Amino acid sequence: MIFYRLECSSDLSITLSQAYNNDYASGERSSLDMSVIYSLKEQILLYGFDININSKISIGGRYEDGTKVMMSQIVPTDNEIFGELVFKYPVGWLLDPYISFNTRTQVTESINIFNNTKTVSGKMRDPITTQESFGFAYNLKDSTFKNDIRLGISLMQIRADRYTQMTDDPFTPYIREKYKVKTGIDINNTFNYKIDAATSFSSRLALFGDFEDLNIWLIRFENDLNMKIWDFFGILIRMNFLYDHNQLSKLQIQQSFRVGVLTRF
């Protein structure tokens, strides 16, 4: 058969969280968080190739007001677009050869706040990261879980225009580089587990080691636990870890506990 769709699923979460404080330590302060996360996963067989399409858009913001906030402000929280295309060719071996392409950027402006001062660090397509990889993939799955592991060689490009923190070379202070390319080792592990009819866990680990210095690795570890209370209402617990020395020389952590609409199409 030339074309056959094996699987197609999409997940949508719309969550809210609110907080209010009026005490000695923090003064009077209120905040409201809203987040929308949509992901699409599709698996296709085409001319013998096993094609996986993965995409995700996350957009969210926090409104803050209070006596210790200089002015009412809305700050982006979730702020990312990710797309990935993976071609695997099952040859009957233990490992299947693959090639993949992915891209990642912001949905809107990324803002850092320090001492009540806002600094914009990026916007859509500025910067933008693209990556191409080839290697071998291993797959495990049954009725409750699916685990995909990929190991390969990768070429990564980072392009920027105005926000060049991830592309600029600190050793050339009089030149602001807007393009950076890296070649290295790419490791990906995607894990999905259906705990029961109402609870599921998904995890994605991505590692990239630059051949120029394999002592420093880019690490992205994303974990989501979805617990449905009713058909369209539930709890989303997220725990993400990111290490990228081009952004910060320490581990970045994003943790949240959210309540809202959780549904799968």
Secondary structure, DSSP 8 states (H G I E B T S, - for coil): --EEEEEEEEEEEEEEEEEEEEETTTEEEEEEEEEEEEEEEEEEEETTEEEEEEEEEEEEEEEEEETTSSS-EEEEEEEEEEEEEEEE---SSSSEEEEEEEEEE-SS-EEEEETTEEEEEEBTTBSEEEEEEEEEEEEEE-SSEEEEEEEEEEEEEEE-SS--TTT--TT-TT----EEEEEEEEEEEEEEEEEETTEEEEEEEEEEEETT-TTSEEEEEEEEEEEEEETTEEEEEEEEEEE-TTT-SS-EEEEEEEEEEEEE-
